[in-house]
Amino acid sequence: GEIIQNQQITRDVYLLKMRLDKEINFKAGQFVNIEAMLETGKKIKPYSIASSPFQKDVLEFCIKKVEGGAVSTYLYNIGLGTKLNLMGPFGQFILREDNGHGCILVGTGTGIAPLKPMLEVLLEKGYKENITVLFGVRYEEDVYYEEFFEEMEKKHKNFKFVPTLSKSGHEWKGEKGYVQD
């Protein structure tokens, strides 16, 4: 695929979008391996797909730039139009059959990436039970995809987005602490 967007969204997280040479079928929650050609040689790194499986020709990734991370730094600096090889999809972290009891999706940091398409699939299929996304980050400026989730809340009465900060300031009125608690 070809890089069509590389946008920094927080101090250390960026969105990377690729237009694929051919469509792929994947399930919400799966990942692909991205092949990076570094000065030290080829490196392959897995990244969760953050885009909806209904859009098969463009993949979105939510990537944290890791200090000393060769591939995340390479991708952070990659130019538009650059071609990369992908392998996959892989992974079993996918939606299961509806159990009729509602759904809670819990993630921290870039772990939100596979949850976003899961939510999109549930809402697109007309899921009627309650859905909650608990999204844990350190600081308020680390809450990304906020506009997307707030728009989904407006459109779907059964959906609730709960950003939770582990290092909140006094002005933060939302949830505080760790989502696993």
One Martini backbone bead per residue (centre of mass of N, CA, C, O) as a GRO file, in nm:
protein
  181
    1GLY     BB    1   0.101   0.032   0.005
    2GLU     BB    2   0.009   0.383   0.043
    3ILE     BB    3   0.085   0.675   0.178
    4ILE     BB    4  -0.180   0.934   0.273
    5GLN     BB    5  -0.125   0.953   0.597
    6ASN     BB    6   0.055   1.168   0.852
    7GLN     BB    7  -0.065   1.223   1.186
    8GLN     BB    8  -0.030   1.410   1.454
    9ILE     BB    9  -0.219   1.384   1.781
   10THR     BB   10   0.025   1.372   1.972
   11ARG     BB   11   0.330   1.370   2.110
   12ASP     BB   12   0.333   1.015   2.044
   13VAL     BB   13   0.089   1.012   1.829
   14TYR     BB   14  -0.020   0.853   1.518
   15LEU     BB   15  -0.164   0.865   1.196
   16LEU     BB   16  -0.192   0.597   0.958
   17LYS     BB   17  -0.244   0.591   0.602
   18MET     BB   18  -0.348   0.335   0.357
   19ARG     BB   19  -0.342   0.258   0.024
   20LEU     BB   20  -0.438  -0.013  -0.140
   21ASP     BB   21  -0.378  -0.223  -0.408
   22LYS     BB   22  -0.573  -0.421  -0.247
   23GLU     BB   23  -0.819  -0.569  -0.115
   24ILE     BB   24  -0.923  -0.656   0.221
   25ASN     BB   25  -1.011  -0.901   0.456
   26PHE     BB   26  -1.140  -0.812   0.781
   27LYS     BB   27  -1.148  -0.804   1.129
   28ALA     BB   28  -1.229  -0.667   1.399
   29GLY     BB   29  -0.899  -0.659   1.570
   30GLN     BB   30  -0.698  -0.690   1.370
   31PHE     BB   31  -0.378  -0.745   1.207
   32VAL     BB   32  -0.069  -0.625   1.071
   33ASN     BB   33   0.224  -0.649   0.892
   34ILE     BB   34   0.498  -0.428   0.878
   35GLU     BB   35   0.733  -0.336   0.635
   36ALA     BB   36   1.065  -0.223   0.707
   37MET     BB   37   1.325  -0.030   0.553
   38LEU     BB   38   1.622  -0.025   0.698
   39GLU     BB   39   1.952   0.027   0.741
   40THR     BB   40   1.960  -0.263   0.906
   41GLY     BB   41   1.698  -0.360   0.765
   42LYS     BB   42   1.447  -0.573   0.785
   43LYS     BB   43   1.129  -0.498   0.943
   44ILE     BB   44   0.871  -0.648   1.151
   45LYS     BB   45   0.543  -0.513   1.247
   46PRO     BB   46   0.270  -0.506   1.450
   47TYR     BB   47  -0.066  -0.365   1.363
   48SER     BB   48  -0.351  -0.237   1.435
   49ILE     BB   49  -0.661  -0.196   1.306
   50ALA     BB   50  -0.854   0.126   1.291
   51SER     BB   51  -1.039   0.040   1.071
   52SER     BB   52  -1.299  -0.039   0.893
   53PRO     BB   53  -1.412  -0.333   0.731
   54PHE     BB   54  -1.586  -0.161   0.515
   55GLN     BB   55  -1.291  -0.051   0.447
   56LYS     BB   56  -1.072  -0.215   0.208
   57ASP     BB   57  -0.856   0.024   0.077
   58VAL     BB   58  -0.816   0.147   0.376
   59LEU     BB   59  -0.571   0.192   0.628
   60GLU     BB   60  -0.559   0.233   0.984
   61PHE     BB   61  -0.321   0.372   1.223
   62CYS     BB   62  -0.226   0.364   1.574
   63ILE     BB   63   0.083   0.520   1.671
   64LYS     BB   64   0.355   0.484   1.878
   65LYS     BB   65   0.631   0.666   1.961
   66VAL     BB   66   0.918   0.500   2.035
   67GLU     BB   67   1.181   0.513   2.219
   68GLY     BB   68   1.401   0.346   2.003
   69GLY     BB   69   1.194   0.277   1.781
   70ALA     BB   70   1.247   0.193   1.465
   71VAL     BB   71   0.962   0.164   1.332
   72SER     BB   72   0.803   0.400   1.461
   73THR     BB   73   1.004   0.615   1.357
   74TYR     BB   74   0.988   0.554   1.058
   75LEU     BB   75   0.676   0.602   1.035
   76TYR     BB   76   0.674   0.891   1.147
   77ASN     BB   77   0.879   0.986   0.892
   78ILE     BB   78   0.704   0.919   0.667
   79GLY     BB   79   0.611   0.964   0.344
   80LEU     BB   80   0.419   1.050   0.113
   81GLY     BB   81   0.391   0.770  -0.119
   82THR     BB   82   0.489   0.547   0.032
   83LYS     BB   83   0.580   0.211   0.009
   84LEU     BB   84   0.428  -0.084   0.160
   85ASN     BB   85   0.437  -0.387   0.319
   86LEU     BB   86   0.183  -0.632   0.383
   87MET     BB   87   0.063  -0.865   0.636
   88GLY     BB   88  -0.248  -1.024   0.606
   89PRO     BB   89  -0.448  -1.098   0.838
   90PHE     BB   90  -0.441  -1.114   1.203
   91GLY     BB   91  -0.605  -1.265   1.460
   92GLN     BB   92  -0.844  -1.323   1.760
   93PHE     BB   93  -0.930  -1.018   1.829
   94ILE     BB   94  -1.268  -1.055   1.820
   95LEU     BB   95  -1.582  -1.064   1.758
   96ARG     BB   96  -1.851  -1.211   1.891
   97GLU     BB   97  -2.124  -1.328   1.963
   98ASP     BB   98  -2.418  -1.235   2.065
   99ASN     BB   99  -2.528  -1.226   2.423
  100GLY     BB  100  -2.737  -0.988   2.529
  101HIS     BB  101  -2.542  -0.799   2.758
  102GLY     BB  102  -2.352  -0.633   2.622
  103CYS     BB  103  -2.068  -0.388   2.591
  104ILE     BB  104  -1.716  -0.381   2.689
  105LEU     BB  105  -1.454  -0.155   2.604
  106VAL     BB  106  -1.099  -0.188   2.683
  107GLY     BB  107  -0.848   0.081   2.674
  108THR     BB  108  -0.506   0.183   2.609
  109GLY     BB  109  -0.408   0.395   2.417
  110THR     BB  110  -0.340   0.219   2.126
  111GLY     BB  111  -0.559   0.001   2.222
  112ILE     BB  112  -0.799   0.143   2.062
  113ALA     BB  113  -0.773   0.050   1.768
  114PRO     BB  114  -0.951  -0.227   1.773
  115LEU     BB  115  -1.214  -0.093   1.902
  116LYS     BB  116  -1.322   0.098   1.690
  117PRO     BB  117  -1.417  -0.119   1.475
  118MET     BB  118  -1.601  -0.270   1.667
  119LEU     BB  119  -1.800  -0.044   1.706
  120GLU     BB  120  -1.873  -0.004   1.408
  121VAL     BB  121  -1.996  -0.284   1.371
  122LEU     BB  122  -2.214  -0.278   1.585
  123LEU     BB  123  -2.362  -0.023   1.474
  124GLU     BB  124  -2.406  -0.118   1.179
  125LYS     BB  125  -2.573  -0.385   1.287
  126GLY     BB  126  -2.772  -0.280   1.524
  127TYR     BB  127  -2.696  -0.280   1.810
  128LYS     BB  128  -2.900  -0.271   2.116
  129GLU     BB  129  -2.712  -0.279   2.324
  130ASN     BB  130  -2.494  -0.179   2.541
  131ILE     BB  131  -2.211   0.051   2.492
  132THR     BB  132  -1.871   0.063   2.620
  133VAL     BB  133  -1.594   0.297   2.629
  134LEU     BB  134  -1.283   0.249   2.785
  135PHE     BB  135  -1.035   0.519   2.804
  136GLY     BB  136  -0.693   0.506   2.882
  137VAL     BB  137  -0.498   0.781   3.009
  138ARG     BB  138  -0.310   1.028   3.137
  139TYR     BB  139  -0.393   1.278   2.957
  140GLU     BB  140  -0.604   1.486   2.797
  141GLU     BB  141  -0.414   1.510   2.531
  142ASP     BB  142  -0.442   1.176   2.491
  143VAL     BB  143  -0.724   1.207   2.369
  144TYR     BB  144  -0.831   1.013   2.109
  145TYR     BB  145  -1.110   1.002   1.904
  146GLU     BB  146  -1.319   1.194   2.038
  147GLU     BB  147  -1.500   1.288   1.803
  148PHE     BB  148  -1.593   1.015   1.714
  149PHE     BB  149  -1.723   0.919   1.984
  150GLU     BB  150  -1.916   1.162   2.020
  151GLU     BB  151  -2.073   1.112   1.756
  152MET     BB  152  -2.173   0.828   1.837
  153GLU     BB  153  -2.333   0.923   2.084
  154LYS     BB  154  -2.536   1.101   1.925
  155LYS     BB  155  -2.640   0.858   1.728
  156HIS     BB  156  -2.618   0.652   1.993
  157LYS     BB  157  -2.790   0.571   2.282
  158ASN     BB  158  -2.613   0.289   2.346
  159PHE     BB  159  -2.360   0.488   2.370
  160LYS     BB  160  -2.044   0.508   2.568
  161PHE     BB  161  -1.790   0.747   2.652
  162VAL     BB  162  -1.487   0.681   2.874
  163PRO     BB  163  -1.264   0.884   2.973
  164THR     BB  164  -0.945   0.809   3.148
  165LEU     BB  165  -0.736   0.951   3.400
  166SER     BB  166  -0.422   0.909   3.572
  167LYS     BB  167  -0.321   1.237   3.518
  168SER     BB  168  -0.502   1.462   3.636
  169GLY     BB  169  -0.636   1.755   3.658
  170HIS     BB  170  -0.842   1.969   3.831
  171GLU     BB  171  -1.029   2.032   3.565
  172TRP     BB  172  -1.112   1.747   3.548
  173LYS     BB  173  -1.449   1.585   3.517
  174GLY     BB  174  -1.385   1.307   3.479
  175GLU     BB  175  -1.243   1.025   3.489
  176LYS     BB  176  -1.034   0.856   3.737
  177GLY     BB  177  -0.757   0.655   3.672
  178TYR     BB  178  -0.795   0.308   3.610
  179VAL     BB  179  -0.962   0.099   3.403
  180GLN     BB  180  -0.900  -0.176   3.561
  181ASP     BB  181  -1.054  -0.054   3.825
   0.00000   0.00000   0.00000
